[in-house]
């Protein structure tokens, strides 16, 4: 899902089963933009609040999710890069 000018999520964890992905929608992320100094993790399932299933980390820049993971994210974690 592409949304021009979208300002997304701050530091934290966001789960679809808690309604926290309403900004982008569950299972609808194809690409993302990550600000310098941050890492965004997308996971296929919410798990116990730490993400579960297939998970991918994305560092700064404009990124496309892998084709096999397109439109499957149900968990987002945003954290500062160490």
LINMO-V640006 format. One line per field, one symbol per residue. ss: DSSP state (a for helix, b for strand, c for the rest). phi: phi as a letter, one per 30 degrees, with the letter a starting at -180 (. if undefined). Layout:
ss->???
phi->???
//
This chain:
ss->cccccccccccbbbbaaaccccccccccccbbbbcccbbbbbbbbccccccbbbbbbbccbbbbccaaacccccbbbbbbcc
phi->.cbdidcdcdelbbcddcidcddcjdhbccaabcdejbbcccbdbdicjciaidbbcbcekdbcdeedcehbdbbbbcbddd
//
